[in-house]
Amino acid sequence: MFKGNLAEATVFAGYLPLVLGLFAITKLRSTEPWVRFWSLALFVFFILSLGPFPRILGKGIKLIPLPYHLIMRTPILSNLRVPSRFAIMVMLSLAILTAFSCDRLSRRLENRASRALIFLGIALTITFEYLAIPFPTFRPVMPKVYERIAGEPGPFTVLEIPLGRTSGVTRGLGEFTPSFLFYQTVHEKMLIGGHISRVPDSKIQALASRPLLRRILTLQGENLPLATTTDRLARTPLDDLAALQVRYVIIHPPFSQAPVRDYVETTLPVEKISEENGVVAFRIKVDAQTAW
């Protein structure tokens, strides 16, 4: 399959639009200039949507290079990343060719009732082909600790573990679970980690330069380069807690029964406030916050 998420890797043009589009290409191209234009557009974008080489039954045929190789090597255009996105233009071209076929069909039918039935049948058939039912959904589970955090006034930070700043282009650093952003819609406090389309290198380095966060990332299994002398001496984990305004530390599976939990419990001034379905919540002790 193409690279990308499931939605980008699944492309379906529909059987009836293909039939009507091919009819326009074969029967109307010689008499309709715009059919020739959209036929060419369909061909160009279809070839580009195949990616750097064609695939049959999920297996790439690398002996047949395709023009997408040029896009992969062209600055700015290379940000497209997922070839199947060109399927949007394929569908646009196919829709217009289908419209030409429907127009020719309407000219052959003199009875208005027959036209209405034919076009209703076409519309219903295409709708049925594109219909996705039952649409997959899920009910998110909200740990109760976030309701408690939401009820606590003032600005502060929730440190979620696994910790990371991830990107849609590169792996980023560490791990970040998207559900953390959903939880944030409830507690409305600051987070240290996150996921955005592009993560600047400076933000990655900032995460790895703090002793507290660096140690957590290492215990998560990240292979980080050696810390500089400045990183080792400038701050301590407790300094980071104060600088980042961390008031809660939430550890999620599988790290709730891992060395990272031992580190939090033995090194940081925390008290466990809840443990629910593998999610362990710690609060920074009041006396420690006062000292800061």
Secondary structure, DSSP 8 states (H G I E B T S, - for coil): --SS-HHHH-----HHHHHHHHHIIIIITTT-HHHHHHHHHHHHHHHHHTTTS-EETTEE-TTS--THHHHHTSTTGGGG--GGGGHHHHHHHHHHHHHHHHHHHHHH---HHHHHHHHHHHHHHHHHHH---S---------THHHHHHTS-S--EEEEES-EEEESSS--EE---THHHHHHHHH--EES-EEES---HHHHHHHHHSHHHHHHHHHHT-------HHHHHH--HHHHHHHTTEEEEEE-TTGGGSHHHHHHHHHS-EEEEEEETTEEEEEE-HHHHHH-
